[in-house]
Amino acid sequence: GNMDATPASFTWIVDATAPDTTIAANPSNPANSTTANFDFSGNDGAGTGIASFECKLDAAAFAACTSTKTYNALSNGSHTFQVRAIDVAGNVDATPASFTWIVDSVAPTMTINQAATQSDPTGNSPINFTVVFSEPITGFGAGDVNLGGTAGATTFAITEIAPNNGTTFNVEVSGMAGTGTVIASVISGSVQDIATNLNSTASTSTDNSVTYDISTKDITAFSFTSPAAIGS
């Protein structure tokens, strides 16, 4: 009838609930840097606690990682980062935290040419040029166009051309002092794309010069009726 005074004992925790994962810091979107840093954390509620994390980028497989996770030499384009927490019981977050962003490290370029409907030579004012950027830009306005040539043009106005997506603009030049050439160009460092890359070079062109010649000015013809005809 003797009893064991120290019964055998085993205590354990049942944890069948997966943890939740949160991304605390990520790149801007879009980003002009080819390096990306991610900070993240996990919450296991009343479970066994977070044991580790696994990360993946784009189509790569999940692999063990720690916060902060850094990626270098990223290609331009869209990328997706995912991270999932694993608790001490081995439960894996079935809905990894995810962040998708665009890497754009390329500065915009632009061309400026006389507008397709612009006569050359012409005696009419204004003279129109078309500016086309390689991608949507912001900040294109006064002070971004340089006027040259021998006609002495002094002023210009900028308007966006349909489809109004930040890529195509009309530059309307006026104030010519006399016969000569009118040349328009877009200066470097004048605009930036959505990822804040500044255009690092001036505009290129195949024909951004128009000859302004007052002798070619359009003359509107008027039709007069003779007094004799009126009297009859």
C-alpha positions in Angstrom: 0.0 0.0 0.0 3.0 2.4 -0.2 2.4 5.3 -2.6 5.0 7.1 -4.7 5.4 10.5 -2.9 6.7 12.1 -6.1 4.3 11.2 -8.9 5.7 11.4 -12.4 4.5 14.6 -14.1 4.5 16.2 -17.5 3.2 19.7 -18.4 2.7 20.9 -22.0 1.2 23.7 -24.0 -1.3 23.2 -26.8 -0.7 25.9 -29.4 -2.5 25.2 -32.7 -2.9 28.9 -33.7 -0.5 30.4 -36.2 1.1 33.8 -35.5 0.5 37.0 -37.3 3.3 38.9 -39.2 3.5 42.7 -39.7 5.9 44.8 -41.9 6.9 47.8 -39.9 9.2 49.6 -42.4 9.5 49.3 -46.2 10.7 51.3 -49.2 8.7 54.1 -50.7 6.6 53.3 -53.8 7.9 54.0 -56.3 11.5 54.1 -55.1 14.6 55.4 -57.0 17.0 53.2 -55.0 18.0 49.7 -56.0 18.5 48.8 -52.3 15.5 47.9 -50.1 15.2 47.5 -46.3 12.4 45.8 -44.5 11.7 45.7 -40.7 9.1 43.3 -39.5 7.7 41.6 -36.3 5.4 38.8 -35.3 2.6 38.4 -32.8 1.7 35.0 -31.4 -1.1 36.2 -29.1 -1.3 33.9 -26.1 0.7 31.2 -27.9 4.2 29.9 -27.5 5.9 33.0 -28.9 7.8 33.8 -32.1 10.7 31.5 -32.9 11.8 32.7 -36.3 10.9 34.4 -39.6 11.1 33.4 -43.3 11.3 35.9 -46.2 11.0 35.8 -49.9 11.4 38.2 -52.8 9.4 37.8 -56.0 9.5 34.2 -57.2 12.2 33.0 -54.8 11.5 30.4 -52.2 10.9 31.4 -48.5 14.2 31.3 -46.5 15.2 32.1 -42.9 15.7 35.8 -42.3 15.8 38.4 -39.5 14.7 42.0 -39.2 16.1 44.1 -40.8 16.1 42.3 -44.2 18.1 44.1 -46.9 18.1 43.5 -50.7 20.7 45.0 -53.0 21.1 45.5 -56.7 17.4 45.2 -57.4 16.4 45.5 -61.1 14.1 48.2 -62.2 10.5 47.2 -62.2 7.9 45.7 -59.8 9.0 43.6 -56.8 7.0 41.9 -54.1 8.4 41.1 -50.6 6.8 38.6 -48.3 7.6 37.6 -44.7 6.0 35.0 -42.4 6.5 34.3 -38.7 6.9 30.9 -37.2 6.1 30.3 -33.5 7.8 28.0 -31.0 5.2 25.3 -31.7 6.1 25.3 -35.4 2.9 27.0 -36.6 3.6 29.1 -39.7 1.7 32.3 -40.6 -0.5 31.1 -43.5 -1.0 34.7 -44.7 2.5 36.3 -44.9 2.8 40.0 -44.7 3.4 41.4 -48.2 4.6 44.6 -49.8 4.8 45.4 -53.6 6.7 48.4 -55.0 8.3 49.7 -58.1 12.0 50.3 -58.4 12.7 53.2 -60.8 16.3 54.3 -60.8 16.3 55.7 -64.4 16.0 59.4 -65.0 13.5 60.6 -67.5 14.6 61.7 -71.0 12.8 64.0 -73.4 12.6 65.2 -77.0 11.4 68.5 -78.3 10.5 69.1 -81.9 8.4 71.5 -83.9 4.7 70.4 -83.7 3.4 68.2 -86.4 1.0 70.9 -87.6 3.6 73.7 -87.4 4.4 75.4 -90.7 8.1 76.1 -91.4 8.8 78.8 -92.4 6.0 80.8 -90.9 5.0 84.4 -90.4 2.4 83.5 -87.8 2.7 83.6 -84.0 2.7 81.6 -81.8 5.1 78.9 -82.9 4.4 75.5 -81.5 6.8 72.7 -80.3 6.0 69.3 -78.9 7.8 67.9 -75.8 7.7 64.1 -75.2 9.0 62.6 -72.0 10.0 58.9 -71.7 7.8 58.5 -68.6 5.3 60.6 -66.6 6.9 63.6 -65.0 6.1 66.4 -62.6 7.4 70.0 -62.3 7.5 71.0 -66.0 6.8 74.8 -66.2 8.2 78.3 -66.3 12.0 78.3 -66.4 12.3 74.8 -67.8 12.4 75.8 -71.5 15.3 77.6 -73.1 14.5 79.8 -76.1 17.2 80.6 -78.7 17.6 81.5 -82.4 17.9 84.8 -84.2 14.2 85.9 -84.2 14.4 87.1 -80.6 11.5 85.1 -79.2 10.8 86.1 -75.6 7.9 84.2 -74.1 6.4 80.7 -74.0 3.4 78.9 -72.6 3.2 75.2 -71.7 0.1 73.1 -71.9 -0.3 69.3 -71.5 -1.5 67.3 -74.5 -4.0 64.4 -74.3 -4.0 61.7 -73.0 -2.8 64.0 -70.1 -0.6 61.3 -68.5 2.3 63.6 -67.8 4.4 62.7 -70.9 3.4 65.0 -73.7 3.3 68.8 -73.7 2.9 71.7 -76.2 5.3 74.7 -75.9 3.8 77.8 -77.5 6.4 80.4 -78.3 5.7 84.1 -79.1 7.3 87.5 -78.8 9.5 87.3 -81.9 11.3 90.6 -82.6 11.8 90.0 -86.3 12.7 87.5 -89.0 15.0 84.7 -87.9 15.0 81.3 -86.3 13.1 80.2 -83.2 14.8 77.3 -81.3 13.3 75.7 -78.1 15.0 73.2 -75.8 14.3 71.7 -72.3 17.1 72.2 -69.8 18.6 69.5 -67.7 17.5 69.1 -64.1 14.1 70.7 -64.8 11.7 67.9 -64.2 11.5 64.7 -62.2 9.6 61.4 -62.5 7.3 60.0 -60.0 10.2 58.2 -58.2 11.9 61.7 -58.0 14.7 61.0 -60.5 15.7 64.3 -62.1 16.3 64.5 -65.8 20.1 64.5 -66.0 20.4 65.7 -69.6 18.9 68.3 -71.8 16.3 67.5 -74.4 17.3 65.9 -77.7 15.7 66.8 -81.1 15.5 66.0 -84.7 14.1 69.4 -85.6 13.5 72.0 -82.9 14.0 75.1 -85.1 11.4 77.0 -87.0 12.1 79.9 -89.3 10.0 83.0 -88.5 9.6 85.2 -91.6 7.1 88.0 -91.5 7.0 88.0 -95.3 5.3 84.7 -95.2 2.5 85.8 -92.9 -0.9 84.6 -93.9 -3.1 87.3 -95.6 -6.9 86.9 -95.3 -8.6 87.6 -98.6 -11.7 89.8 -98.4 -14.4 90.0 -101.1 -15.8 93.5 -101.9 -19.0 94.3 -103.8 -18.7 97.4 -106.1 -21.0 100.4 -105.4 -22.4 100.0 -108.9 -23.4 96.5 -108.2 -25.0 97.6 -104.9 -27.0 100.3 -106.8 -28.3 97.9 -109.3 
